[in-house]
Amino acid sequence: MTRARLLRRGPRPLALHMAVVLNVLLSSPTGLLFLKSGFPLWKPGVRDRASALVDALEQSKINALTLAPEVDREMRRRLGAIFTGMERYRHHHYVRDLPDPPTIWTEGASRLLDYGESSSDGPTPVLFVPSLVNRAYILDLSQERSLLRWLTKRGVRPFLLDWGYPGPRERRFTLTDYIVGRLTRALEALTHRLGRPIPIVGYCMGGLLALGAALHRPQLVSGLGLLATPWDFHAEDAGMGRMAASFFAPWGPALEAWGELPVDALQTMFAQLDPWLIARKFSQFARMDPESPQAKAFVALEDWLNDGVPLAAQVARDCLVGWYGRNDAVTGNWLIAGLPVEPQRIMVPTLALIPTNDRIVPPSSATALAKAIPGAETLTPAIGHIGMVVSAGAEASVWRPLADWVKRFDARNT
């Protein structure tokens, strides 16, 4: 049986998303009862809109309760659109069929992929480091939306460190094991093969891993690129950071047994950023022609989002409790191999691409890191966190500036 015939599990966690949708929409008729008197749990913004609606109804001399049939029809319409979108996604025929480039190094579950083996002579090498919590192929999503394959046609030879799934060895890893161990050894193997230090580019959490490697082995790194990389986890909402840390607490005993934080647990945490996002996305997908490029792009990205990677137990603790809860990076308490991670010690050219529409890494969080690195160059494209590597606007606002920056390190000019 091919993957195209398998029913997708997503959007993950499916039960949570369906429960949120049903809870919100099925409670809509009840909301009419509180429209005039006010519902005590309404947030200020919602309360203001409810008050405006009450005023409009009074001016029109309409009793709110007479709207019950209309509310019921709208509720059913929205539920139908959301569930239709989910069902069409789960049965869509799209399958990612891009062949993997050659693997030039492996260790445990990880491998180093060479995307520029067949590119023209003399391309500039660069190592890309993705996050640990999502699959690396977001940088090579599809034939139409692949940052790495696009770069190979523009004088760049990209290498990608694919972390893989945590196995028995990786489940015991800390961030030090990933940075000083696996990432550094991949970087050593690559620079030995090329005979020169190279620029290293990290995406999201991968930027923090790249930062740690550049500090640990500066002689191997000629430049540092940071794509939507967080630093100050309390920059815009300290409460959200502490909530992420508290989310970790109930999983503590289970983590000791499993050795990892499961994908659905991570997806549950991310869903708290925007609980209604799934409803908006799949309502929109329901209106698309399933054969359109837009629908196929939607499925490709949604497949990646649902193809997550569990986090090793100690790494999950360091990230959620240390980074998000205590804000260890900013306070100087994030230690790698016993030493504080100090971005002010970065001495190589640094480019920070900070998308202004990022809802996953607030721009002020990423800006704090750019300001801490001496002479860092900052670009602020008007784009989103994932959109910066896969959207239609990514090529002009992110890919081209990144390619131009990487090519400054061409061996012929050093």
PyMOL commands that set and color helices and strands:
alter all, ss='L'
color gray80, all
select helices_A, chain A and resi 3-5+14-26+28-33+44-59+64-91+136-140+147-152+170-172+175-194+205-216+218-220+238-258+263-271+277-286+293-305+313-325+328-331+343-345+363-372+387-390+394-407+411-413
alter helices_A, ss='H'
color red, helices_A
select strands_A, chain A and resi 103-107+110-114+124-129+156-162+198-203+221-227+260-261+311-312+335-336+339-340+350-353+377-379
alter strands_A, ss='S'
color yellow, strands_A
deselect
rebuild
show_as cartoon
